[in-house]
Amino acid sequence: MKKIGTLLSSILLIAVLILTGCSSKESGDAKSSGSKGSDTFTVGMEAGYPPFNWTQGDDSNGAVAIQGNAEYAGGYDVQIAKKIADGLGKKLVISKMEWDGLVPALASGKIDAIIAGMSPTEERKKTIDFSDNYYTSHLVMVVKKGSKYENATSIEDFNGARVTAQLNTFHYTVIDQIPGVKKQTATDNFSAMRVALQAGKMDAYVSEKPEAVSATSANDQFKMVEFSDGKGFKTAAEDTQTAVGIPKDSKLTKKINEILKGISEEERTKMMDDAIKQQPAAK
């Protein structure tokens, strides 16, 4: 009986190992295909970069509930995420997190994609992949009305100005192109920059046009400064493009690109215009 029991135990152990091996393979496949076998599409974003994304208290204007939170995420990125989720036949889940945590969360499989106004820079491409571009903008400055920088026409006009931008973005690196600039410590988010500008703690911050339009719409004391060709910041095309962050070698990339291709430029423009109008005034 002891020998039979030992034999049965061995057979059971082998069966368990085989099943475990199959389970591991399926788990690996799931990660590479973006929650394969799951009915959800989990997207990471700050929910704090209007008009691309923001946080609000209800589901008005197509906002989506934030995972583990009583609040909702709205904005241009949310509408793009909804279209992608619909195209994939999955339920959209929004995961709100700090900007610095987005790429690590994607690389570790905690989220399926990043849709957060993120540029597909070469540095980020070392860790994650990107979809085709879904929005293109250009850099501007946001200043207070009545300041000596209100009528600036060139970045050289900001000589001696206290200028900042968001942490770990190319916005912050281009500040070095301004001669004589007093580069300030980078801030975690745009809400903090708006507060600092309003309080007079700095003279300007670098942004992209949609956010600047959002800022000036929310605060009539702010003004957006745009530059003509040759007088603004020098940037690479990838810096002003916005794309979906996707895990390396994911099977989702091709499908997401197909979905994005189906969104016309006219529809994208309308979505951004709507987002600018709908953004919470306090964000």
N, C-alpha and C positions, 0 to 999 in steps of 0.2 A: 504494500500500500504506500509505503514511503517513497518507493521508486516512481510509482504511478503519480503520486502527488507532485513529486519533483518535476516529472515530465510535463504534467499539466501546467505547472507554474512557468516552466520554460516556454511553453507554447503561448501562454497568455502574455508573457513578457515580450516575446517577439512580435505578437500582434499589436501590443501597445506601441512598440517602437516604430512599427510600420505606419500605424495611424498617425503618430506624432510627426513622422517625417512628411506625410502627406499634408498634414495641417500646416507645417512650417512652409511648405512649398506654396500652398494656397495663400498664406499670409504674405509671402514675398510677392506673389503675383498681384495681390490686392494693392500693395504699396506702389508697385510700378504702374498700375493702371488707374490709380486714384480712387480708392474705396471700391474696388471691384467687388461686386456681390452686395454692395450697400446701396440703399435707396437715397442716400444723402450726398451732397456736395458741399463740403465745409470750406469756407473762404475766410481768410484772415485779413483784417484791416484795422487801422487805428480808430476809425469812426470819429475822427477829429480833424479832418483836413477838407473843410468845405471849399468848393462845392463838390469835390470828388466823393467825400464821405463824411458823415457826421453822426452824432447821437441825438435822439429826440425821445419824447415821452410817450408817443403813441405810434400807430401804424399808418398815419395819414400820408398821402402822396406816395404810396407804394413802399413805405419803409418795412423792414424785416426785423423780427425779434432777434435780439442778441442772445447768443447761447449763454445760459447761466446768469442772465441779467434781466431785470424788469424793464429795461429800456429797448429802444429800437434803433436800427441803423438806416440812414437814408442817404441819398446823393447819387451822383452819376455812376460811381463804381458799383453801387448796390443794384442799379438798373441793368448795368452790364452783366453783373453776376447772376441776376434773375434770368436773363436771356440765355446765358450759358447753361445754367442749371436746367432750364426748360428744354434746351437742345439736347442735353445729356439724358433727359428723362429722370432727373433726380430732384429731391427736395433741397432747397437752398438753406444752409445753416451758416450764420455769421458768427465768427469768433473774434471778439474785440481784444486787441493786445497792443503793447507798446511797439513803436516802429522798429526798434532794435531787435525785437523778438520775432518778427515776421519770418525772416529768412531761416533762422534756426528751427522755428516751428515747422516750416515746410520741409526742410531737409530731414527732420526727424520723423516725419509722417503724422504730425499732430493735426495738420490741416491739409487739404487737397490742393489749394491754390492761394496765391496772394493776388487780390484785386484791390489795390490801394494807391493808385496814382504813382506807381513805381516805375522808374526808368530802367531799361534793360542794359545796364552798364557792363563793361567787360569784367569788372571786379566781381559783380554779382553772378555773372555767367560762369564763374569758376565753381560756384556752389549749386546753382539752380539753373533751370532752363526757362525760356520765355516764349510766349506766344507771339504772333504778329502784333504790330502796333495797333492800339485801339483809340489813341488820342495823341495829338501833337500840339504842343504849346510853345511859348518862348518866355524868356526871363524878363522880369520887370522889377521895379522897386516900389515899396509902399512907404509913404511918408505922411507926416501930418500937414494939413492945410495951414498956411501961414508961416511954415518954416522956410529957411533960406534954400531948402532943397526942393521946394514945391515946383519950381519951374525949370528944374534940371533937364538938360537935353542929352547929356553924355555921362558915362560913368565917371569921367574925370571931374565932373562937377561935385562929386561926393568926396573929394580930397578933404581929409580931416574929419569926415563924418563918422559917427559911431554906428557901425553896421553889423547886423547879425543874420543868421539863417538857421534852418533846422539842423539838428545834430545828425551826422552820418548821411548827408545828402550832398549832391554836387553843388547845390545852391551855396553851401557854406564854403566850398573850395574856390568858387569864382570870385569871392570877395577880395582875394589876393590880387586880382587884376586891377583893382581901384588904386591909383597912386595916392600915397599918403593916408590911406584909410585907417581908422582906428577900429580894427576888427574886434568885435565883442565875443564873449563866450557863446557857443551855440546853444540853442534852446531845444527842449524836448518836443514841443509842438507849436502849432500856429496860434492857438489861443493864448499861450504865454507870450508870444511875440507881439500880438495885438495889444495885450495889457501893458507890456513894457513900452511900446511905442506911445500909447495913450498917456502913460505916466511920465513920458519924457526921459525915460532911462536910456533910450537910444534914438537915433535920428532916422533910421530906415531899416527895413529888412528885405532880403531878396526873396522873390517868390515867382510863381508862374502866373500867367495872366488870369486863368479862371479863379484862382484863390484870391488874387488881388481885386478882381471885380467883386468877388464875394465879400472881401474885407471892406471895400468902399461902400458897398450896398448896406452892410450891417452898421457901419459907423460913418456918418457924414463928415466927420472931422479928418478922415483919411483921404489920401489921394494916391492914385496909381501913376507912376512915372514910367513911360515907355521910351525906348530909344530907337532912332532911325538906324538903318544899316551902317555898320562900321563904327557906331558910337556906343554900342551896347557890349554885353559880355560875349566873349568868344566861347562857343560851345560846340560839342560834337553832336551829330544828328541823334545819336542814341540817348544823349542827355535830356533832350526835350521830347522824346517819345515816351509813351506810356504803354505798358504791356502786362499781360497776366503772368505772374510767376508760377512755374510748374516744376514738380520734382524732376531731377535728372532722368532722361531717357523714359519719361512717362508715355504711356499709350494714349493719354488724354490730349497731348499736344496737337495732333493732327485734327482731332474732332473739334477742339476749341477753336482752332484756326478756321475751320469750315463754318462754324457758327458765327464768328466775328466777321467773316467775309460776307455773310448774309445780312449784316446791319449796314445800311446805306449811310453815306456821309450826311445826307439830309436828316436822317433819323438820329444820328449821333449828335449833330448840331442842336437839334431840338431837345434832346435829352439833357445836354449841357445847359442850354438856355433855361429849361425848366428847373434844373437843379439850382442854378443861381437864384432864381425867383423863390424857390421853396426853402432854401436854407434857413435854419433858425437864426433870428437876428442876433442872438446872444452868443452864437458859436463862431 
